[in-house]
């Protein structure tokens, strides 16, 4: 397979050459990550690989290890089936979240993505507050976000819900598609020209796998029906995977995320909540948090109906979450600093007078 079809270009080639790792190392792209076992694509074809011991030892965070979509340097030995990933090339973009549970660490969901498709159903899956969180993470990733609204046949309020999404999404493109009926997917294909990579993100049961099947042109991936009571789906995609599409583009399919905890999205808050940020210019205090401060323009907008109170409540909740994350990150940094081995002190020299 030609590397260019996988998204390889001169910039990645220059980064690889700068490593100067020797003739037994070649570039590859991570297609599947499963419990520290990787399947990668090289110019010679598909190969299994593991992270080299030195790479794992030097990593200070889970985010420094290979993720689906990464370009990596793989060392191969004669007579060995598996390769060893010895380096991860600098990422052009990375969709990250805080690892699920109580661990304070970054999890890279997909790397080197050009466009992030945020998929949300127009049935009971429809939740604007969750969409805000996806938009935050997508904008911080460095990829271009696009919202895909599925299951229009299960909603009798498509125009009003489309207007609600447009108000939250701002300049982000929004498309209504129905993958079950194979309608609207030409809008998805238009973003995935040869060599460009997309990623599908969203809850279980919103139609991500069906979108993949339609883009491939056959039922290549298994799907399951969702529960009618709450529109919740069961996981059919168990791991992240990079898929080459017939049209030349690539798509990363991801499992539905039960937890979507934020990770370092401070820079994207202003863009995602640009309506609140615009109102905040008229607040009396420049550091107004739009809570108990007097003469707050944002609270005044809520009072007279110009701003939805739920929108401001979501903004406050995200700010609180980011502040808590910052405290957790600081505590972890202090612990790691204490664990660093101290350099032995040099003995003092005694001066003889």
Order of alpha helices (4+ residues) and beta strands (2+ residues): alpha-beta-beta-beta-alpha-beta-beta-beta-beta-beta-alpha-beta-alpha-beta-alpha-beta-alpha-beta-beta-alpha-alpha-alpha-alpha
